[in-house]
């Protein structure tokens, strides 16, 4: 049993998988944050353009 615990402690096969899971989660969260910021900015810009067009005098 002691030998099993020592081997388990020294085994690093799953460490790469954990690294990829953490990096993938970080990329997804960053992508969602950037997407939200771009969406809010585009919506604000579209509203500003709409207001400008509504306020133009038709010639």
Backbone torsions as a table, in degrees:
resi	resn	phi	psi	omega
1	UNK	NA	-40.8	178.8
2	UNK	-63.5	-38.3	177.8
3	UNK	-64.4	-39.0	178.1
4	UNK	-62.4	-43.2	-179.8
5	UNK	-65.1	-41.0	178.5
6	UNK	-64.7	-42.6	178.4
7	UNK	-65.6	-40.1	179.4
8	UNK	-63.3	-41.6	179.9
9	UNK	-65.5	-35.6	-177.4
10	UNK	-87.1	-11.8	-178.0
11	UNK	-74.9	125.9	-178.2
12	UNK	-118.7	19.1	-177.5
13	UNK	-64.5	-37.2	-177.9
14	UNK	-84.1	-8.0	-176.9
15	UNK	-65.0	-37.1	180.0
16	UNK	-67.1	-39.7	178.5
17	UNK	-62.3	-43.6	178.6
18	UNK	-62.9	-41.4	177.9
19	UNK	-59.7	-45.3	-179.2
20	UNK	-66.7	-36.8	178.3
21	UNK	-64.8	-44.2	179.8
22	UNK	-65.9	-44.1	179.1
23	UNK	-65.0	-40.2	178.6
24	UNK	-64.5	-42.1	178.1
25	UNK	-63.2	-40.6	179.4
26	UNK	-65.2	-40.4	179.0
27	UNK	-65.5	-41.0	179.3
28	UNK	-64.0	-45.5	-179.6
29	UNK	-64.1	-42.1	178.1
30	UNK	-64.0	-41.0	177.8
31	UNK	-63.2	-41.1	177.2
32	UNK	-65.0	-39.4	178.8
33	UNK	-65.2	-44.4	179.3
34	UNK	-66.2	-42.1	178.1
35	UNK	-60.9	-41.2	177.8
36	UNK	-64.8	-41.8	179.7
37	UNK	-66.2	-43.0	179.2
38	UNK	-65.5	-39.9	-179.8
39	UNK	-63.4	-45.1	178.3
40	UNK	-63.2	-41.6	179.1
41	UNK	-65.3	-42.0	179.8
42	UNK	-67.3	-38.1	178.3
43	UNK	-65.6	-43.1	177.8
44	UNK	-62.3	-43.3	178.7
45	UNK	-64.9	-41.9	178.2
46	UNK	-62.8	-39.0	177.3
47	UNK	-65.8	-39.9	177.5
48	UNK	-63.6	-41.5	178.3
49	UNK	-65.1	-41.9	178.4
50	UNK	-61.6	-43.5	178.2
51	UNK	-62.5	-41.1	179.1
52	UNK	-63.9	-41.8	179.7
53	UNK	-68.5	-36.0	178.4
54	UNK	-66.9	-32.3	-176.6
55	UNK	-86.6	-5.6	179.8
56	UNK	-73.9	142.8	175.8
57	UNK	-83.0	131.7	176.3
58	UNK	-76.6	123.7	-177.9
59	UNK	-99.2	NA	NA
